[in-house]
Amino acid sequence: MLDPQLTTAIFGIGFAATSAGLFAQTRAKRLLASRCAGLERQHEADGTHMAALETEVRNFAQLTMPALVDVLARGHRGVPVPGLSQEQLAGTVVDHAHQAVRRLLQEALAVTREQIGRAARSSVRDMINEAQTGLHRCQMRVIEEMERHPNGTAYHQSLMNFDHQVTQSLHTLQRMRILTGSWPGLQRADCTICEVVESARGRISDYLRVSYTYEQRTGETYLEGRVVEPVTVALTELLSNATAFSDGKVFVEVQAFQTGFCIVVDDGGLNMNRFQREEASQLLGQREVLDVTTVQDTGQLGFAVIGRLAGEYGFSADVTSTSPYGGVRAVLRIPLELFGHGPTDEEIEADRHAADAGHTPLPVEAAAAAGATDATPMAATAPGRLPQRRRRSPVATAPTRVSEPAPADDPEAFSAGIAQLGRTIHDTENTFEGDQLHD
């Protein structure tokens, strides 16, 4: 028979072992349950993360990329480009990857546009060179023909009308040269501001609607020859814009200020709203060459032409003011460093000798007209007629004609004159090929 104490000890040990086993089992179950709960939470979190990734990828492909293409490739302004749709992904690898894709898309479009633009601008300049050379030669032939006939005849007036049409065509070519990164294509001698204003006036169709207030103090100030043509082209664009958006007179005056001169153009037509003024200011401040891949309206490139010239030659333009007549006030600011000294005494003496030799100068008022070269500035004519040209330097006297020009009302003489003009143009077309302007 066992000792009661031993039995008690055995039972105590067994109970302790059983209790320890039960405790360990309970603890293991609790740890297992805790791990299972953690795994379940991780599974749920992973599921949520995967759903967020899928949503973000779908958002990037269906919303972000199309918006980027609209803005960068199609040029749609005001299209919002959405960012991350899932805020919890900000700063993650996905966010950085999407930003990298956007940068690559921008770079690819920029490189492609630059390559296309460079090739297109080069082709356009080559074609403009040919056309501009031909038109200049044709215009010089017309001027020579005009000098052989007296003023006031119907034939002379028809030559002037034809010269004006050629001048407008030359201006169209000039603006395309400028927008494609080239120079205007003409180098002129120092000219007065009066000549610049009259030259710009002669390059628009509604030149009779432009009223220029001449003052000797400002009108007889000479611009440096290097900037004469750029300033003339810029003023032509302002006058063209003013006459296109108004019906009445367009007023031009020149104002002197401490650091230069301002050519002010006032019209009484349609004014611009705030958005149009902001767009115009942006174009006037743009200094880059034309991006042929984003041109939307080729009829509204005048401000871009002015901005390109202003950045290249050092003057400025502003169209944000309202004129006293309710329209737009355009101001062309020319700093003092762009002004020259005018013709030398030798050139003035040469002009005097040319006049004494039989070249009677036309009225002194007015000036260089559209597309006039150094040798052919314009002189004023009677109201209602186009500006006429006179030479600034001596030229060879035209061959003596067998008979004097017939009166203007002689239809046979007029027909003969038109036929001569046709032959002149035909000769020009056959001779200008291969004669390129410096670019």
Secondary structure, DSSP 8 states (H G I E B T S, - for coil): ---HHHHHHHHHHHHHHHHHHHHHHHHHHHHHHHHHHHHHHHHHHHHHHHHHHHHHHHHIIIIIHHHHIIIIIS--TT------S-GGGTTSHHHHHHHHHHHHHHHHHHHHHHHHHHHHHHHHHHHHHHHHHHHHHHHHHHHHHHHTS-TTSHHHHHHHHHHHHHHHHHHHHHHHHHHTT---S-----EEHHHHHHHHHTTSTTGGGEEEE--HHHHT-EE-HHHHHHHHHHHHHHHHHHHHT-SS-EEEEEEEETTEEEEEEE--S----HHHHHHHHHHHT--S---TTS---GGG-HHHHHHHHHHHHS-EEEEEEE-TTSSEEEEEEEEGGGB-----HHHHHHHHHHHHTT-----SSS---TT--TT--EE--STTS--EE--SS--------SS----TT-HHHHHHHHHHHHHHHHHHHHH-TT-----
